[in-house]
Amino acid sequence: MTDQAAGLRQWAAKSKSVESTSLQVNSELEHVVVLGLPALDKAQATRAVEVFQRWAEQGKKWVGDPNHWRIIPVASDYPELNELAQTYPRWALWIDQDLDSFQRAYEALKAAHHAQGPKQMIALYPPMQSRRGLLSHVQQVAKSYFDIDLLVISG
């Protein structure tokens, strides 16, 4: 009987160890809601992940392992945006180089504001040749019209 109890204790300890390891892995994931993507598909989400990879390669230590970032692409007209705002503290705004990018960014900022979303967002963008004007303009609109601090990171 002692052997059986010892085996059960070992099994229970091993199960707890596996559960805590699983929880640690999940807790290491950094979820970020991304608004302003031109489409809600895997290719667009991958573009957002590539920004974190680029920043990590440039030595931005706060990024950590770029594989730990989980992108949650969301449309600006998502009806439960306010619930996402209560669930996820990290938000980002995708800003691209196409002609409709400013309009998408504006609509995304407006939607986040109406959903009582985050007061701070990070700007995600592909490498741009002349990004300064567009990014600073979107940053200014975010603050002036929606009271959202848009963090623009160089690189």
Buried (B, 14 or more C-beta within 10 A) or exposed (E): EEEEEEEEEEEEEEEEEEEEEEEEEEEEEBBBBBBBBBEEEEEBBEBBBBBBBBBBEEEBEEBEEBEEBEBBBBBBEBEEBBEBBEEBEBBBBBBBEEEEBBEBBBBBBBBBBEBEBBEEBBBBBBEEEEBEEBBEEBBEBBEEEBEBEBEBBEE
